Amino acid sequence: MSDKVFKNHNELIDLLISRGVDINTPEAKSFAKKRLQHEGYYNLINGYKNLFLKDPLKDDYKEGTTINEIYSLFIFDQSLREIFLRHILKVERNIKCLIAYEFPQKYGHDNYLLYNNFDTNKKDANKNIISLLSDIQHQIAARSSDPSISHYLNNYGYIPLWVLNNILSFGQISKFYFNMKQKDRQNISKTFKIMDSELETLLKYLTSIRNCCAHNNRLYCFRSHDVMIDTKYHTALNIQKTDEFIYGKRDLFAAVIALKVLLPPSEFKRFIDDIKDAIKTITSELKVLTIDEILSNMGFPANWTSIRSMKK
């Protein structure tokens, strides 16, 4: 395989023109160069070209494709990341508060590092609990100079869980929940009127979405190896099912379903309205693509907005 040869911005623009992208005016070339300077060819073009290609194997673009429209998809995806992250953070805060109340109430303020206070009967319990406790100790060591952390360490010799929450990631607090004893997990999951195993799945899925958002990865076409649980919302939306529901299982819409379960109704309605606003904005910019193509890549069924008013 030959090495990739460096190309300057003008050469990259010529390459795009040769592949069918419409950059044939001075204004279009100026805009294209500015976007490549700010976003980078890899992030903008390689990241968002797929829907614009007639032949992905040849990088052959559909007639009428412009950098403006590719950039509009880029900005739409950025908006989605901001929307999902903002609302997932609300779930994260809620879960952290519920755990920080439930666990110390039963085991005391300073006993969250005791092995036997977790579910030692689960499969791979030893490995999972030790990994969790190691993660927590690592976080404490890494933040030992933080005033809120050092205050408790110096004066009490431990950090209350509600303080520790501030330095644990969503993934770590989800692992904490996963390793709790079943009765303790159920005391939290009943807040959402679901089984503890269902809450585990929802938290794991949202952790993947949160990480995608935090690392500025493409979100609109997100796909996961993890599978969302079947819910009443899949059925109510009449989503087609083969081996599994074709939408809402491994895609971005699965995260919408998770947030439907975990957010208060008023917050969820705001979340859906935010997505609708973002969709309205990009729809006005589309010439080559259709909004239906984009929604399909997001895993959104045609009647996806109906979930906004469905009862929990």
BAVEX-557583 format. One record per residue: x, y, z of N, C-alpha, C in turn; residue in one letter. Coordinates in steps of 0.05 Angstrom, whole numbers, padded with zeros to 5 digits, always signed. Atoms other than C-alpha are relative to their C-alpha. Layout:
N
XYZXYZXYZa
...
% end
This chain:
312
+00017-00024+00000+00000+00000+00000+00018+00025+00000m
-00017-00024+00002+00029+00067-00020-00007+00020+00022s
+00004-00020-00021+00037+00123+00031-00019+00022-00009d
+00016-00023+00006-00013+00179+00035+00018+00024-00006k
-00017-00024+00007+00017+00241+00001-00014+00025+00010v
+00011-00025-00011+00007+00308+00035-00011+00017-00023f
+00012-00019+00019-00039+00355-00002-00007+00025+00014k
+00008-00025-00012-00048+00428+00012-00029+00005-00005n
+00029-00005+00002-00117+00460+00016-00009+00003-00029h
+00007-00004+00028-00118+00480-00057-00001-00027-00015n
-00001+00027+00012-00099+00409-00078-00024-00017+00009e
+00023+00015-00010-00153+00380-00034-00026+00009-00013l
+00023-00011+00014-00204+00426-00065-00002-00010-00029i
-00001+00011+00028-00182+00404-00135-00008-00029+00000d
+00007+00028-00002-00189+00332-00112-00030-00003+00003l
+00029+00001-00004-00260+00344-00089-00015+00007-00026l
+00012-00007+00026-00277+00379-00155+00001-00023-00019i
-00003+00023+00018-00250+00319-00193-00019-00022+00006s
+00019+00021-00008-00297+00275-00154-00029+00008-00001r
+00028-00008+00005-00358+00316-00170-00012+00020+00019g
+00010-00020-00019-00364+00366-00113+00000+00027-00015v
+00004-00026+00014-00390+00434-00139+00015+00022+00016d
-00016-00022-00012-00335+00484-00120+00011+00017-00023i
-00008-00012+00025-00334+00524-00184-00001+00031-00001n
-00001-00030-00001-00339+00597-00162+00021+00008+00020t
-00019-00010-00020-00288+00640-00124-00011-00001+00028p
+00012+00000-00027-00337+00645-00067-00001-00028+00011e
+00001+00028-00009-00346+00570-00063+00027-00010+00007a
-00027+00009-00006-00271+00558-00065+00010+00013+00026k
-00007-00014-00025-00261+00610-00010-00013-00013+00024s
+00015+00013-00022-00314+00578+00033+00012-00028+00006f
-00011+00027-00003-00285+00508+00021+00027+00002+00014a
-00026-00003-00012-00215+00531+00039-00002+00007+00030k
+00004-00009-00028-00240+00565+00103-00009-00024+00017k
+00010+00022-00016-00277+00503+00125+00022-00022+00004r
-00022+00020-00003-00217+00457+00111+00020+00010+00020l
-00019-00011-00019-00173+00504+00151-00011-00003+00029q
+00012+00000-00027-00222+00505+00210-00006-00028+00010h
+00010+00026-00009-00248+00434+00211+00018-00023-00007e
-00018+00022+00009-00196+00393+00174-00015-00018-00021g
+00011+00017+00021-00207+00349+00113-00011-00026+00011y
+00009+00026-00012-00212+00285+00154-00026+00003+00015y
+00024-00003-00017-00264+00311+00203-00024+00008-00016n
+00023-00011+00015-00307+00347+00152-00008-00019-00023l
+00006+00015+00024-00302+00308+00087-00002-00030+00005i
+00001+00028-00005-00284+00238+00108-00021-00007+00021n
+00020+00005-00021-00330+00244+00168-00029+00001-00010g
+00028-00005+00007-00393+00267+00131-00006-00003-00030y
+00004+00002+00029-00386+00249+00057-00019-00023-00008k
+00013+00025+00008-00421+00181+00058-00027+00004-00013n
+00027-00004+00011-00492+00205+00046+00000+00014-00027l
-00002-00016+00025-00468+00248-00012+00012-00016-00023f
-00015+00015+00020-00433+00192-00050-00020-00017-00017l
+00014+00019+00018-00462+00157-00112+00013-00027+00002k
-00015+00025-00001-00408+00104-00107+00022+00003+00021d
-00019-00003-00022-00372+00099-00040+00027-00012-00007p
-00026+00012+00007-00318+00055-00071+00017+00018-00017l
-00015-00018+00017-00298+00110-00119+00000+00029+00010k
+00003-00027-00010-00314+00171-00076-00012+00018-00022d
+00014-00014+00021-00361+00193-00132-00024+00014+00011d
+00021-00016-00014-00406+00249-00107-00025+00004-00017y
+00025-00005+00014-00479+00260-00125+00001+00028-00013k
+00001-00026+00014-00492+00317-00174-00012+00021+00018e
+00009-00023-00016-00500+00384-00139+00011+00001+00028g
-00012+00000-00027-00461+00366-00076+00018+00024+00003t
-00017-00023-00006-00429+00427-00045+00012-00003+00028t
-00012+00000-00027-00383+00439+00014-00020+00012+00020i
+00020-00012-00018-00439+00482+00043-00019-00021+00011n
+00019+00020-00010-00486+00422+00048+00014-00020+00017e
-00016+00018-00017-00432+00376+00075+00004+00013+00027i
-00004-00015-00025-00417+00429+00127-00025+00002+00016y
+00026-00001-00015-00491+00435+00144-00005-00025+00015s
+00002+00026-00014-00491+00361+00161+00019-00001+00024l
-00020-00001-00021-00428+00371+00202-00011+00017+00024f
+00010-00017-00021-00461+00428+00241-00025-00012+00013i
+00023+00014-00011-00525+00388+00250+00009-00021+00020f
-00010+00021-00017-00486+00331+00280+00012+00013+00026d
-00010-00014-00024-00451+00380+00327-00023+00009+00018q
+00023-00008-00016-00519+00406+00349-00012-00024+00015s
+00010+00024-00013-00542+00335+00362+00017-00008+00024l
-00018+00006-00023-00481+00322+00406-00006+00018+00024r
+00005-00019-00021-00495+00384+00446-00027-00006+00014e
+00026+00006-00011-00569+00366+00455+00000-00025+00016i
+00000+00025-00015-00558+00294+00475+00017+00001+00025f
-00018-00002-00023-00500+00310+00521-00014+00016+00022l
+00014-00017-00020-00540+00365+00556-00021-00016+00016r
+00022+00015-00013-00598+00318+00571+00010-00026+00014h
-00012+00023-00013-00556+00257+00587+00012+00008+00027i
-00011-00010-00025-00521+00299+00640-00021+00002+00022l
+00022-00001-00020-00588+00308+00674-00006-00027+00011k
+00003+00027-00010-00596+00233+00678+00023-00008+00018v
-00024+00006-00016-00525+00226+00703-00001+00012+00028e
+00003-00013-00026-00537+00276+00759-00020-00015+00018r
+00021+00014-00015-00601+00240+00779+00010-00027+00011n
-00010+00026-00008-00568+00171+00781+00020+00003+00022i
-00020-00005-00021-00510+00198+00821-00012+00007+00027k
+00013-00007-00025-00556+00229+00872-00015-00023+00012c
+00015+00023-00010-00598+00166+00878+00019-00020+00013l
-00020+00019-00011-00536+00122+00890+00012+00012+00025i
-00012-00013-00023-00505+00173+00937-00019+00001+00024a
+00019+00001-00022-00569+00170+00979-00004-00029+00009y
+00007+00028-00006-00583+00095+00975+00023-00015+00014e
-00023+00016-00009-00513+00067+00987+00009+00008+00028f
-00009-00008-00027-00490+00108+01048-00022-00005+00021p
+00022+00004-00018-00559+00101+01079+00001-00029+00012q
-00001+00028-00008-00548+00026+01082+00027-00008+00012k
-00027+00009-00008-00473+00019+01090+00018+00020+00014y
-00016-00021-00014-00449+00084+01120+00015+00017-00020g
-00013-00020+00017-00412+00144+01092+00027-00009-00012h
-00027+00006+00008-00344+00112+01087+00004-00029-00008d
-00002+00029+00006-00359+00040+01066-00004-00007-00029n
+00005+00007+00028-00366+00045+00990+00024-00014-00012y
-00023+00014+00011-00297+00014+00982+00002-00028+00012l
+00000+00027-00011-00315-00050+01019-00011-00020-00019l
+00007+00020+00020-00318-00110+00973-00027-00013+00006y
+00024+00015-00007-00374-00146+01011-00025+00017-00001n
+00024-00016+00003-00421-00087+01003-00011+00001-00028n
+00009+00002+00028-00428-00104+00929-00010-00028-00005f
+00013+00026+00007-00462-00162+00894+00022-00020-00008d
-00021+00019+00005-00411-00218+00900-00010-00025-00014t
+00012+00024+00012-00459-00269+00868-00003+00003-00030n
+00003-00004+00029-00461-00238+00798+00023-00014-00015k
-00021+00011+00017-00422-00269+00741+00024+00019-00001k
-00025-00016+00001-00349-00245+00741+00000+00021+00022d
+00002-00020-00021-00364-00209+00807+00027+00009+00010a
-00026-00007-00012-00293-00212+00833+00015+00019-00019n
-00014-00017+00020-00263-00182+00769-00013+00027-00001k
+00014-00025+00004-00317-00129+00762+00001+00018+00025n
-00001-00016-00024-00318-00106+00835+00028+00011+00005i
-00028-00009-00004-00242-00103+00840+00007+00022-00020i
-00005-00020+00020-00240-00064+00775-00013+00027+00008s
+00014-00024-00009-00292-00015+00802+00015+00014+00023l
-00014-00011-00023-00256-00005+00868+00027+00012-00008l
-00026-00011+00010-00190+00005+00831-00004+00026-00014s
+00006-00025+00014-00222+00058+00787-00005+00022+00019d
+00007-00020-00020-00249+00095+00847+00025+00009+00015i
-00025-00007-00013-00182+00093+00883+00018+00016-00017q
-00016-00015+00019-00147+00117+00821-00010+00029-00003h
+00011-00027+00002-00195+00176+00815+00006+00017+00025q
-00006-00014-00025-00184+00194+00888+00029+00009+00000i
-00029-00007+00000-00108+00192+00880+00006+00022-00020a
-00005-00020+00021-00111+00233+00816-00010+00027+00008a
+00013-00026-00008-00154+00287+00849+00007+00007+00029r
-00005-00004-00028-00122+00286+00918+00007+00029+00007s
-00006-00028-00006-00100+00359+00911-00024+00018-00003s
+00025-00015+00002-00171+00381+00895-00009+00008+00028d
+00007-00008-00027-00193+00423+00955-00023-00016+00013p
+00023+00014-00011-00260+00387+00963+00008-00029+00008s
-00009+00027-00006-00224+00320+00962+00020-00001+00023i
-00021-00001-00021-00164+00338+01005-00012+00007+00027s
+00013-00007-00026-00210+00369+01058-00010-00024+00014h
+00012+00024-00013-00246+00303+01071+00022-00020+00007y
-00021+00019-00005-00183+00261+01065+00016+00009+00025l
-00017-00009-00022-00144+00305+01114-00015+00001+00027n
+00015-00003-00024-00200+00315+01164-00016-00025+00009n
+00017+00023-00007-00240+00251+01161+00012-00027-00009y
-00013+00025+00010-00196+00200+01124-00016-00014-00021g
+00016+00012+00022-00250+00185+01072-00015+00023-00014y
+00015-00020+00015-00292+00221+01020-00029-00010-00002i
+00028+00009+00003-00368+00217+01024-00007-00005-00029p
+00006+00007+00027-00399+00186+00963-00012+00023-00015l
+00013-00023+00014-00439+00249+00947+00021+00020-00009w
-00022-00017+00009-00372+00286+00942+00016-00014-00022v
-00014+00016+00020-00338+00230+00904-00014+00000-00027l
+00016-00001+00025-00394+00233+00853+00010+00021-00020n
-00008-00022+00017-00365+00298+00827+00024-00007-00018n
-00024+00007+00016-00302+00263+00801-00004-00027-00014i
+00005+00025+00014-00333+00198+00777-00015+00005-00027l
+00012-00003+00027-00352+00192+00703-00027-00014+00000s
+00025+00014+00003-00420+00169+00679+00005-00030-00002f
-00007+00029+00003-00387+00103+00659+00006-00013+00027g
-00008+00011-00026-00358+00094+00729-00024-00003+00018q
+00023+00002-00018-00423+00109+00765-00019-00021-00010i
+00016+00021+00011-00459+00062+00717+00011-00027+00009s
-00013+00024-00010-00408+00008+00736-00006-00004+00030k
+00006+00001-00029-00421+00025+00809-00028-00012+00004f
+00027+00010-00002-00495+00013+00799-00001-00030-00008y
+00000+00028+00010-00482-00052+00760+00010-00019+00022f
-00012+00017-00021-00441-00079+00819-00014+00000+00027n
+00015-00001-00025-00490-00060+00874-00016-00026+00004m
+00017+00023-00006-00530-00115+00908-00027+00004-00012k
+00025-00003+00015-00595-00130+00873-00021+00016+00014q
+00020-00015-00014-00640-00103+00927+00006+00030-00001k
-00008-00028+00001-00601-00038+00927-00005+00012-00028d
+00005-00009+00028-00605-00034+00851-00031+00004-00004r
+00029-00002+00003-00680-00046+00855-00012+00024+00014q
+00010-00024-00014-00690+00010+00905+00004+00025-00017n
-00005-00023+00018-00661+00057+00853-00017-00003-00026i
+00014+00003+00026-00693+00027+00790-00030+00004+00003s
+00029-00004-00004-00763+00030+00821-00007+00030-00002k
+00005-00029+00004-00756+00106+00819-00010+00005-00029t
+00007-00003+00028-00763+00098+00743-00022-00020-00008f
+00020+00020+00005-00814+00042+00749+00009-00021-00020k
-00011+00021+00017-00769-00008+00714+00016-00020+00017i
-00017+00020-00013-00729-00071+00732+00029+00010+00001m
-00028-00008-00003-00658-00063+00756+00017-00008-00025d
-00015+00009+00024-00633-00103+00695-00006+00019-00023s
+00006-00019+00021-00669-00054+00649+00015+00026+00004e
-00015-00024-00005-00637+00005+00683+00030-00003-00006l
-00028+00006+00008-00568-00028+00675+00004+00004-00030e
-00002-00002+00029-00580-00033+00600-00002+00029-00009t
+00003-00028+00008-00604+00039+00594+00024+00017+00006l
-00024-00015-00008-00545+00067+00632+00024-00007-00017l
-00022+00009+00016-00496+00026+00592-00002+00013-00028k
+00004-00011+00027-00526+00050+00526+00006+00030+00000y
-00004-00029-00002-00527+00123+00548+00029+00007+00005l
-00029-00005-00004-00455+00118+00571+00015+00000-00027t
-00013+00000+00027-00435+00100+00499-00006+00025-00015s
+00008-00024+00014-00474+00159+00472+00015+00024+00013i
-00013-00022-00014-00444+00206+00525+00030+00001-00009r
-00029+00001+00008-00373+00183+00507+00003+00009-00029n
-00001-00008+00028-00388+00193+00433-00002+00031-00001c
+00003-00030-00001-00411+00265+00448+00025+00013+00011c
-00023-00012-00013-00353+00280+00494+00025+00000-00017a
-00024+00002+00017-00301+00258+00443-00005+00010-00028h
+00006-00013+00026-00334+00295+00385+00000-00020-00023n
+00004+00020+00021-00347+00231+00346-00026+00005-00014n
+00026-00003+00014-00401+00228+00293-00022-00014+00016r
+00022+00010-00017-00467+00218+00328-00024-00008-00017l
+00025+00005+00015-00522+00220+00275-00002-00029-00011y
+00000+00028+00011-00501+00152+00247+00011-00020+00020c
-00010+00017-00022-00482+00122+00314-00012-00029-00002f
+00008+00028-00002-00484+00046+00317+00015-00013+00023r
-00012+00012-00024-00471+00003+00378-00002-00030-00002s
+00002+00029-00003-00454-00070+00390-00019-00007+00022h
+00020+00004-00021-00496-00064+00453-00028+00003-00011d
+00028+00000+00010-00570-00076+00443-00019+00012+00021v
+00020-00011-00018-00625-00034+00474-00021-00021+00005m
+00022+00018-00007-00679-00073+00510-00025+00007-00016i
+00026-00005+00012-00747-00081+00477-00017+00016+00020d
+00017-00016-00017-00795-00029+00504-00028+00002-00012t
+00027-00005+00010-00868-00012+00498-00001+00021-00022k
-00001-00022+00020-00847+00048+00456+00007-00011-00028y
-00004+00013+00026-00820+00003+00401-00026-00009-00012h
+00026+00010+00009-00888-00029+00397-00020+00022-00007t
+00019-00022+00004-00928+00035+00404+00006+00016-00026a
-00008-00014+00024-00889+00066+00346-00003-00017-00025l
+00003+00019+00023-00904+00005+00302+00026-00004-00016n
-00026+00004+00014-00830-00004+00287+00001-00028-00010i
-00002+00026+00013-00819-00061+00239+00020-00018+00015q
-00018+00018-00013-00787-00123+00269+00006-00024-00017k
-00009+00024+00013-00746-00177+00236+00011-00018+00022t
-00011+00014-00023-00697-00212+00282-00002+00018+00025d
+00004-00020-00021-00702-00148+00324-00013+00025-00013e
+00011-00025+00011-00735-00080+00316+00021+00014-00017f
-00019-00011+00019-00703-00045+00257+00009+00028+00009i
-00008-00026-00012-00701+00022+00295+00000-00002+00030y
+00002-00002-00029-00686+00038+00367+00013-00022+00015g
-00013+00022-00014-00641-00021+00383+00030+00004+00002k
-00029-00003+00001-00569-00003+00363+00008+00028-00010r
-00004-00026+00014-00577+00068+00336-00004+00023+00019d
+00004-00024-00016-00586+00139+00360-00028+00001+00012l
+00027+00000-00011-00661+00129+00369-00003-00017+00025f
-00001+00015-00024-00646+00077+00421+00006+00018+00024a
-00006-00019-00022-00617+00133+00463-00024+00018+00006a
+00024-00015-00004-00681+00173+00452-00019-00016+00018v
+00017+00017-00016-00720+00115+00481+00010-00002+00029i
-00012+00001-00027-00672+00110+00540-00006+00026+00015a
+00006-00026-00013-00682+00184+00555-00030+00003+00006l
+00029+00000-00005-00758+00175+00549-00005-00013+00027k
+00005+00015-00025-00754+00125+00606+00012+00015+00024v
-00015-00011-00023-00704+00164+00650-00003+00029+00006l
+00005-00028-00005-00721+00237+00641-00028+00006+00010l
+00027-00009-00007-00780+00272+00674-00014+00008-00026p
+00015-00006+00025-00836+00283+00622+00006+00028-00011p
-00004-00028+00010-00825+00359+00618+00028+00003-00012s
-00027-00001+00011-00750+00350+00607+00002-00015-00026e
-00001+00015+00025-00762+00297+00554-00013+00015-00023f
+00013-00016+00021-00810+00342+00516+00018+00022-00010k
-00019-00020+00008-00757+00396+00517+00022-00011-00018r
-00021+00014+00016-00706+00347+00491-00010-00005-00028f
+00011+00005+00027-00751+00327+00432-00003+00026-00015i
+00003-00025+00013-00766+00399+00417+00027+00011-00010d
-00027-00008+00008-00691+00413+00415+00009-00014-00026d
-00007+00016+00024-00681+00357+00364-00016+00010-00024i
+00017-00009+00022-00739+00382+00322+00010+00027-00010k
-00012-00026+00008-00708+00452+00321+00025-00004-00017d
-00024+00006+00015-00642+00423+00297-00006-00011-00027a
+00008+00012+00026-00677+00383+00243-00012+00022-00018i
+00012-00021+00016-00716+00444+00220+00022+00017-00012k
-00022-00017+00010-00651+00483+00213+00014-00013-00024t
-00015+00013+00022-00615+00431+00170-00018-00005-00024i
+00018+00005+00022-00677+00417+00128+00000+00024-00020t
-00001-00024+00017-00674+00489+00102+00026+00002-00016s
-00026-00001+00013-00602+00477+00080+00004-00022-00021e
-00004+00024+00017-00613+00412+00041-00009+00005-00028l
+00007-00001+00028-00612+00408-00034+00005-00028-00013k
-00007+00026+00011-00579+00341-00051-00012-00022+00018v
+00011+00019-00018-00599+00302+00011-00029+00007+00007l
+00027-00005-00011-00669+00294+00040+00002-00005+00030t
+00000+00004-00029-00684+00298+00114-00007-00029+00007i
+00006+00028-00005-00713+00228+00109+00025-00018-00001d
-00025+00015+00001-00645+00201+00089+00016+00003+00026e
-00015-00005-00024-00613+00233+00149-00013-00013+00024i
+00014+00012-00022-00667+00210+00197+00003-00030+00000l
-00003+00029+00002-00661+00139+00171+00027-00008+00010s
-00027+00006-00011-00586+00141+00186+00001+00003+00030n
+00001-00004-00029-00603+00165+00256-00016-00023+00013m
+00017+00021-00011-00650+00105+00264-00026+00010+00010g
+00025-00012-00008-00710+00150+00272-00023-00010-00019f
+00023+00008+00016-00776+00120+00248-00015+00025-00010p
+00014-00023+00012-00822+00165+00206-00017+00015+00021a
+00018-00012-00020-00868+00177+00265+00013+00004+00027n
-00015-00002-00025-00813+00188+00316-00009+00021+00020w
+00008-00021-00018-00842+00252+00344-00023-00008+00018t
+00022+00010-00016-00901+00212+00371+00009-00008+00028s
-00010+00008-00027-00857+00189+00429-00001+00022+00020i
+00000-00023-00018-00859+00259+00457-00024+00000+00018r
+00025-00001-00016-00931+00253+00481-00009-00027+00012s
+00008+00026-00011-00932+00179+00499+00003+00000+00030m
-00001+00002-00029-00946+00163+00571+00023-00019+00008k
-00022+00017-00009-00889+00133+00611-00011-00026+00011k
% end
